[in-house]
Amino acid sequence: MKMAWILALFGLVWGGVSQAGPVSYSVDGQAFEGFYLGSNKQAPLVLLVHDWDGLTDYEVKRAEMLAALGYSVFAVDLFGAGVRPTEMEERKRLTGALYQDRPRMRTLLMAALTEAGRLGGRLDNVVALGYCFGGAAVLELARSGADLKGVVSVHGGLATPPGQDYKQTKASLLIQHGSADQAVSLTEFATLIGELEAAGVTHEATSYSGAPHAFSVFGGANYRADADAKSWQRFTAFLGEVSKG
């Protein structure tokens, strides 16, 4: 993955991105490594949260795509520097630990946001984007009342933990879900929509016919090009709508 990051760095510098590359930072004494692409000072910031395999080439590629559209991007690391699990049990352990410790999840997300600001990202114009596990994480950030313009979950976990709600949410939400997702049910999808409506949260929710879980992951067994293209088109339009100014 390091080589891919180096290639991304050279390509983006030549493409006009002012800052590009891995970023080391710490949270409560633990080392983390994110990835930052800085555009001009007025560019909206996208906080990008990874799937359960950690920050990989997939998130770097999505960050490149966003940078090409003129956005600054900080790809978050929620597991720790060098922790990029390849085995399912380890992925379950790492994500499970954060699901069981929601305050820690929020701390890590806010620390990443602070780091993005230190690097030059606009903290007054932020959209949080998450894939799969990252989708659940950005919804946690939305419920925390973080000052965001938008929150986007792509085939993410949608269940609201006991004792939580969306009453403090400030952001507009975009939920993108696969109708054939066997990991996150349509019942959970509908329940979330009901919760958002009850809380008066501005939202949009789309399900994509025939799309399974992780439908946007390039090269994955569940990748569906049609759903990916449609979801990306709507996401980028939404991003432009909520981050104006």
Beta strands, then each sheet from edge to edge (+ up, - down):
strand 1: 19-27
strand 2: 30-38
strand 3: 45-49
strand 4: 72-75
strand 5: 126-131
strand 6: 150-154
strand 7: 172-178
strand 8: 203-208
sheet 1: 1+ 2- 4+ 3+ 5+ 6+ 7+ 8+
end
